[in-house]
Structure formats: C-alpha cells, structure tokens
C-alpha cells in the first residue's frame, strides 16, 4: 500500500476563520455542538483544528485546508439539524467518513475531483463513504478483477454486493455468484446438517443480509431458486468457467495459495470478480500461507486487476470498532518476533 503523500503547502499554512450560522436558534445550536461541546471536540480531533463557539458565532483555527473543511462540515451539519435530523456521536462519525470531507480537502488544494460514484439498487441508492470507498467502487466498475483488502467495517463486502446487484439489474451480467471458503473462525463447529446450500449458508450470512437489504427477501429467494444468484463453496469451483457473471469471493484471507489461483482462473468472458478480505484475520491452519497476502504481491502490476487497500480511518461501523482495530494494530506492531511466530 502506498503511503499517503505529505500535505501540500496550503495544508501547512495556519489560518483562522469566523463563521456565523443562521438562523440563530439556541436549541439547534446546542444539538450541533453536543453535550459539553462533545461534537465540536470530535470534529477537532478528526480534522486537527480548534473550534470555539459563542452563540451562533464560531471561530476555527488550524491548517488552511482543514479549517475550510471544518467550516463546510459545520454548515452542512447545522442545515441538517435545522431540518430535524438527529445528530449523535455515531452519526457524526459517519459524517466525518463521508466522501464530501475528502472532496472538500481536494477542492481546497485546487486538485481535480472525480465524480462521486453512486450505486443504484432496487430498494436504495448507495453512496460510498470516503475517498477509499469511492476509489474501490470506481475500480470495480473499470476492472475485471478487484481486490478489497482491509479491516472489518470498511464496507468491502457490502459495496461489492451492491455493485453486483447494480450490474444484474442493468443486465450487464446474467447472474451473481457468492463464494466463500468454509473455514471456521478459530472454533470447530462440527457436523452441519442439511443440503449443500444449508451447510454453506452460515458462512455467507453477511452476503445474504446485504442482498436482502438491496433487493428484498422475496426477490432474493426467487433469484436463488432460478440460479440467478448462486451460492458456492470455494472448494466446488474447480473445473468451472464463469461467463457473464459477477463473482464475489468473501473472506479471501482464508484461501490457500492454490485455492486463490484456482478461483482467479475460473473467470470467463463478460465476468467481473471482487475479492475481499482482511489479512489480519487469517484462520488457516498454522504454517499455511494465505492466498490473499500472496496474490497481492504477485498481481499488483497486472493490467485489468485493481487493488484497494483500506485503513482504520475507513471504518464506517460504530466508532468503537475503529478504536478496536487501531488497538490491535498497535499491539501487533509491539509484538516480539517470538510472539509473531506463535500466531
């Protein structure tokens, strides 16, 4: 993953800006600022600015680009609050993840801004949050194979399913295949009763949940009955060639090198594949190399294949999830070589 470039000259220049929010409504202003100004402190921490408020007058100090971003964010949030939208620490966290934040920074630095990618499904229009999610969706739409690699809660699988549904509804593909390695997450589940679909269903529940949200329960079940949506364990993919399909391989960190090669060579004409995984949550037996970590090293420069790497700042679940991921990353960085060899 390429490291982010250092901020430009504009980002380094300290500035101060006053902002007056109208209408001057004490109740709405209190909702914007949060209890004991907790919302303002949350914005300060994320954007690296200082915000002081007196009534409807706000003073923002910090790097020029960040100040401009904070100003636009406060204007946007206050407009929503005045329209009756409830602002909580959780919803503010999601606002801070919104793509508009990065776009405001880019605009302030006079860099070109690409059009926001909106995914349209039967029951909802989905707008990716954050620059990485926007780039991920853009890569999916322009590459035959896309890898989404990063921690839990960054939207890798959800956005992949959304793109698959959109492609199916627009008749760019004829079917969707949901594929996942059947590897238990650190515990033995024992014998699972039922037919093949019932055995693999527990491993694919996150994919089903996303499909139900975008297409509805009845439509999803109808598509499954007609094999328009197909569920397949990774082990059963050998020997197949998949044409005009949108294939999603989830939890790809639990594939072996041989399984990953087998899966990637199933791709046929008119097909799109999305491979998602978190390289920090590998459940393979000790000594087995993950196919996901291996493939990211050997296919990075292959034409037609795109990679998007997500980081902690891209987590769009509860704010605590982001802090948990950061804590684990910090602990792993401090681990001794002996500790790492015992994983």
C-alpha positions as CSV (number, residue, x, y, z in Angstrom):
1,X,0.0,0.0,0.0
2,X,1.4,3.3,-1.0
3,X,1.8,5.8,1.9
4,X,-0.2,9.0,1.7
5,X,1.8,12.0,0.3
6,X,2.7,14.7,2.7
7,X,0.2,17.6,2.8
8,X,0.8,20.4,0.3
9,X,1.8,23.9,1.2
10,X,-1.8,25.0,1.6
11,X,-2.4,22.4,4.3
12,X,0.7,23.6,6.2
13,X,-0.5,27.3,6.4
14,X,-2.2,28.1,9.7
15,X,-5.3,30.3,9.4
16,X,-8.3,31.5,11.4
17,X,-11.8,31.8,10.1
18,X,-15.0,33.1,11.7
19,X,-18.4,31.5,10.9
20,X,-21.9,32.7,11.6
21,X,-24.6,30.1,11.4
22,X,-28.2,31.2,10.7
23,X,-30.8,31.0,11.9
24,X,-29.6,31.8,15.4
25,X,-31.6,29.1,17.2
26,X,-30.3,28.1,20.6
27,X,-31.9,24.6,20.6
28,X,-30.5,23.7,17.2
29,X,-27.0,25.1,18.0
30,X,-26.9,23.1,21.2
31,X,-27.7,19.9,19.2
32,X,-24.9,20.8,16.7
33,X,-22.3,21.3,19.5
34,X,-23.4,18.3,21.5
35,X,-23.3,17.9,25.3
36,X,-20.5,19.9,26.7
37,X,-19.4,20.6,23.1
38,X,-18.6,16.9,22.6
39,X,-19.5,17.1,18.9
40,X,-17.1,20.0,18.3
41,X,-14.3,18.1,20.2
42,X,-15.0,15.1,17.9
43,X,-14.6,17.3,14.8
44,X,-11.4,18.9,16.3
45,X,-9.8,15.6,16.9
46,X,-10.5,14.2,13.4
47,X,-9.6,17.4,11.4
48,X,-6.8,18.7,13.5
49,X,-8.4,22.1,14.2
50,X,-9.6,24.1,17.2
51,X,-13.2,25.3,17.3
52,X,-14.6,27.9,19.8
53,X,-18.3,28.7,19.8
54,X,-20.3,31.6,21.3
55,X,-23.9,31.5,20.4
56,X,-24.1,31.2,16.6
57,X,-20.6,32.6,16.2
58,X,-17.8,30.0,15.6
59,X,-14.0,30.6,15.3
60,X,-11.9,27.9,13.7
61,X,-8.1,27.8,13.9
62,X,-5.7,25.4,12.2
63,X,-4.2,24.5,8.8
64,X,-5.9,26.3,6.0
65,X,-7.3,23.2,4.2
66,X,-8.6,21.7,7.5
67,X,-10.2,25.0,8.5
68,X,-12.1,25.2,5.2
69,X,-13.2,21.6,5.6
70,X,-14.4,22.1,9.2
71,X,-16.3,25.2,8.1
72,X,-18.1,23.4,5.3
73,X,-18.9,20.5,7.6
74,X,-20.4,22.7,10.3
75,X,-22.6,24.5,7.7
76,X,-23.8,21.1,6.4
77,X,-24.4,19.6,9.8
78,X,-26.3,22.7,11.0
79,X,-28.5,22.6,7.9
80,X,-29.4,19.0,8.7
81,X,-30.1,19.7,12.4
82,X,-32.4,22.6,11.4
83,X,-34.3,20.1,9.2
84,X,-34.9,17.8,12.1
85,X,-32.0,15.3,11.6
86,X,-30.8,13.9,15.0
87,X,-27.0,14.4,15.4
88,X,-25.4,11.8,17.7
89,X,-21.7,10.9,18.1
90,X,-22.3,7.8,15.9
91,X,-23.9,9.7,13.1
92,X,-21.3,12.4,13.3
93,X,-18.6,9.7,13.0
94,X,-20.3,8.6,9.7
95,X,-20.5,12.2,8.5
96,X,-16.8,12.5,9.1
97,X,-16.3,9.5,6.9
98,X,-18.4,10.9,4.1
99,X,-16.7,11.3,0.8
100,X,-17.5,15.0,0.8
101,X,-14.9,15.5,3.5
102,X,-12.0,14.4,1.3
103,X,-13.5,16.1,-1.7
104,X,-13.6,19.4,0.3
105,X,-9.9,18.9,1.1
106,X,-9.0,18.2,-2.5
107,X,-11.0,21.2,-3.7
108,X,-9.2,23.5,-1.3
109,X,-5.9,22.3,-2.6
110,X,-7.2,23.0,-6.2
111,X,-6.9,19.4,-7.2
112,X,-9.4,17.8,-9.7
113,X,-12.3,16.0,-8.0
114,X,-13.7,12.9,-9.7
115,X,-17.5,12.4,-9.9
116,X,-19.0,10.6,-6.8
117,X,-19.9,7.0,-7.6
118,X,-23.5,6.2,-6.6
119,X,-24.7,2.6,-6.8
120,X,-28.3,2.2,-7.6
121,X,-30.2,-0.9,-6.5
122,X,-33.8,-1.9,-6.4
123,X,-34.5,-0.6,-2.9
124,X,-31.8,2.0,-2.3
125,X,-29.2,4.2,-3.8
126,X,-25.8,3.7,-2.1
127,X,-23.2,6.4,-1.9
128,X,-19.7,5.1,-0.9
129,X,-18.2,7.0,2.1
130,X,-14.7,8.3,2.0
131,X,-12.1,8.6,-0.7
132,X,-11.1,4.9,-0.5
133,X,-14.6,3.6,-0.8
134,X,-15.1,5.9,-3.8
135,X,-12.0,4.6,-5.4
136,X,-12.9,1.0,-4.6
137,X,-16.3,1.3,-6.4
138,X,-14.6,3.1,-9.3
139,X,-12.1,0.3,-9.6
140,X,-14.8,-2.4,-9.5
141,X,-16.6,-0.7,-12.4
142,X,-13.5,-0.4,-14.5
143,X,-11.6,-3.6,-13.7
144,X,-12.3,-7.3,-14.4
145,X,-10.9,-8.3,-11.0
146,X,-10.8,-6.1,-7.9
147,X,-9.3,-6.8,-4.6
148,X,-10.6,-5.0,-1.5
149,X,-8.2,-5.6,1.4
150,X,-8.6,-4.1,4.9
151,X,-10.0,-4.3,8.4
152,X,-13.6,-5.2,9.4
153,X,-16.2,-2.5,8.9
154,X,-14.7,-0.7,5.9
155,X,-17.6,-1.7,3.5
156,X,-15.5,-4.1,1.3
157,X,-18.2,-6.8,1.1
158,X,-21.2,-4.6,1.2
159,X,-20.1,-2.4,-1.6
160,X,-19.1,-5.5,-3.7
161,X,-22.6,-6.9,-3.3
162,X,-24.1,-3.5,-4.2
163,X,-22.1,-3.4,-7.4
164,X,-23.1,-6.9,-8.2
165,X,-26.8,-6.1,-7.7
166,X,-26.5,-3.0,-9.9
167,X,-24.8,-4.9,-12.6
168,X,-27.5,-7.6,-12.5
169,X,-30.4,-5.1,-12.6
170,X,-28.7,-3.3,-15.5
171,X,-28.3,-6.7,-17.3
172,X,-24.5,-6.3,-17.6
173,X,-24.3,-9.8,-16.1
174,X,-26.7,-12.7,-16.0
175,X,-26.1,-14.0,-12.5
176,X,-24.3,-13.4,-9.2
177,X,-22.1,-16.0,-7.5
178,X,-21.3,-15.8,-3.8
179,X,-18.2,-17.7,-2.9
180,X,-16.5,-18.2,0.5
181,X,-14.0,-20.6,1.9
182,X,-15.6,-22.8,4.6
183,X,-13.1,-22.1,7.3
184,X,-14.2,-21.8,10.9
185,X,-13.1,-18.6,12.7
186,X,-11.0,-20.2,15.5
187,X,-13.5,-22.7,16.6
188,X,-14.8,-26.1,15.5
189,X,-18.5,-26.1,14.5
190,X,-18.7,-29.9,14.0
191,X,-21.1,-31.5,11.6
192,X,-23.7,-29.2,9.9
193,X,-26.9,-30.9,8.8
194,X,-28.8,-30.2,5.6
195,X,-28.0,-30.0,1.9
196,X,-25.1,-28.1,0.4
197,X,-26.8,-24.7,0.4
198,X,-27.8,-25.1,4.1
199,X,-24.3,-26.2,5.1
200,X,-22.6,-23.2,3.5
201,X,-25.4,-20.6,4.4
202,X,-23.9,-19.8,7.9
203,X,-20.6,-18.7,6.2
204,X,-22.4,-16.5,3.7
205,X,-24.9,-14.7,6.1
206,X,-23.3,-11.2,5.7
207,X,-23.7,-11.5,1.9
208,X,-27.3,-12.6,2.3
209,X,-28.1,-9.7,4.6
210,X,-26.7,-7.2,2.1
211,X,-28.8,-8.8,-0.7
212,X,-32.0,-8.7,1.3
213,X,-31.4,-5.0,2.1
214,X,-30.9,-4.2,-1.6
215,X,-33.4,-6.5,-3.4
216,X,-35.8,-7.6,-0.7
217,X,-36.4,-11.0,0.8
218,X,-38.8,-12.4,-1.8
219,X,-36.7,-11.2,-4.8
220,X,-33.5,-12.8,-3.4
221,X,-35.2,-16.1,-2.8
222,X,-36.7,-16.1,-6.3
223,X,-33.3,-15.4,-7.8
224,X,-31.8,-18.2,-5.8
225,X,-34.4,-20.7,-6.9
226,X,-33.7,-19.7,-10.6
227,X,-29.9,-19.9,-10.0
228,X,-29.6,-16.2,-10.9
229,X,-28.0,-15.9,-7.5
230,X,-25.8,-18.9,-6.7
231,X,-24.1,-19.9,-3.5
232,X,-21.0,-21.9,-3.9
233,X,-18.3,-23.1,-1.5
234,X,-14.8,-22.3,-2.9
235,X,-13.9,-26.0,-3.0
236,X,-16.6,-26.6,-5.5
237,X,-15.4,-24.0,-8.0
238,X,-12.7,-26.2,-9.5
239,X,-13.3,-27.1,-13.2
240,X,-15.9,-24.3,-13.8
241,X,-15.6,-21.4,-16.3
242,X,-17.8,-18.5,-15.3
243,X,-19.0,-16.3,-18.1
244,X,-21.3,-13.2,-17.9
245,X,-21.3,-13.4,-14.1
246,X,-20.4,-11.2,-11.1
247,X,-18.5,-13.3,-8.7
248,X,-17.7,-12.2,-5.1
249,X,-15.1,-14.1,-3.1
250,X,-15.5,-13.1,0.5
251,X,-13.1,-13.8,3.5
252,X,-10.4,-14.4,0.9
253,X,-7.7,-14.3,3.6
254,X,-8.8,-17.9,4.4
255,X,-7.9,-19.2,0.9
256,X,-4.6,-21.0,0.3
257,X,-2.3,-20.0,-2.5
258,X,-3.6,-22.9,-4.6
259,X,-7.3,-22.1,-3.9
260,X,-6.7,-18.4,-4.9
261,X,-5.1,-19.4,-8.2
262,X,-7.9,-21.8,-8.9
263,X,-10.5,-19.2,-8.2
264,X,-8.9,-16.5,-10.3
265,X,-8.5,-18.8,-13.3
266,X,-12.3,-19.5,-13.3
267,X,-13.1,-16.0,-14.6
268,X,-14.7,-16.1,-18.1
269,X,-15.8,-13.6,-20.7
270,X,-18.1,-10.8,-19.6
271,X,-17.4,-11.6,-15.9
272,X,-16.4,-9.4,-13.0
273,X,-14.8,-10.6,-9.8
274,X,-14.5,-8.9,-6.5
275,X,-12.2,-10.5,-3.8
276,X,-12.4,-9.2,-0.3
277,X,-10.5,-10.0,2.9
278,X,-8.7,-8.8,6.0
279,X,-5.1,-10.0,6.1
280,X,-5.0,-9.6,9.9
281,X,-7.8,-12.2,10.5
282,X,-6.4,-15.4,8.9
283,X,-8.0,-18.6,10.3
284,X,-6.0,-21.0,8.2
285,X,-4.0,-23.8,10.0
286,X,-0.6,-22.7,11.3
287,X,2.0,-22.8,8.5
288,X,-0.4,-22.3,5.6
289,X,0.2,-19.1,3.6
290,X,-2.9,-17.0,2.9
291,X,-3.7,-16.8,-0.8
292,X,-4.7,-13.1,-0.3
293,X,-1.4,-12.0,1.0
294,X,0.4,-14.0,-1.7
295,X,-1.7,-12.6,-4.6
296,X,-1.3,-9.0,-3.5
297,X,2.5,-9.4,-4.1
298,X,2.4,-11.1,-7.5
299,X,-0.5,-9.5,-9.3
300,X,-0.1,-5.8,-8.2
301,X,1.0,-4.7,-11.7
302,X,-1.2,-7.0,-13.9
303,X,-3.4,-5.0,-16.3
304,X,-7.1,-5.4,-15.6
305,X,-6.7,-6.1,-11.9
306,X,-7.2,-3.4,-9.3
307,X,-6.3,-3.3,-5.6
308,X,-7.9,-1.1,-3.0
309,X,-6.3,-1.1,0.5
310,X,-8.5,0.2,3.3
311,X,-7.2,1.5,6.6
312,X,-8.6,2.2,10.1
313,X,-9.9,5.6,9.1
314,X,-12.2,3.9,6.5
315,X,-14.1,2.0,9.2
316,X,-17.8,3.0,9.0
317,X,-19.3,1.0,11.8
318,X,-19.6,2.1,15.4
319,X,-16.7,4.4,16.3
320,X,-15.5,1.8,18.8
321,X,-14.8,-0.6,16.0
322,X,-12.2,1.8,14.6
323,X,-10.6,2.1,18.0
324,X,-10.5,-1.7,18.5
325,X,-8.8,-2.1,15.1
326,X,-6.2,0.5,16.0
327,X,-5.5,-1.1,19.4
328,X,-4.9,-4.5,17.8
329,X,-2.7,-3.0,15.1
330,X,-0.7,-1.2,17.8
331,X,-0.3,-4.4,19.8
332,X,0.9,-6.3,16.8
333,X,3.4,-3.6,16.0
334,X,4.8,-4.0,19.5
335,X,4.9,-7.8,19.4
336,X,8.3,-9.5,19.6
337,X,9.4,-11.8,16.8
338,X,8.7,-14.8,19.1
339,X,5.2,-13.6,19.7
340,X,4.6,-13.2,15.9
341,X,6.0,-16.7,15.2
342,X,3.4,-18.3,17.5
343,X,0.4,-16.9,15.7
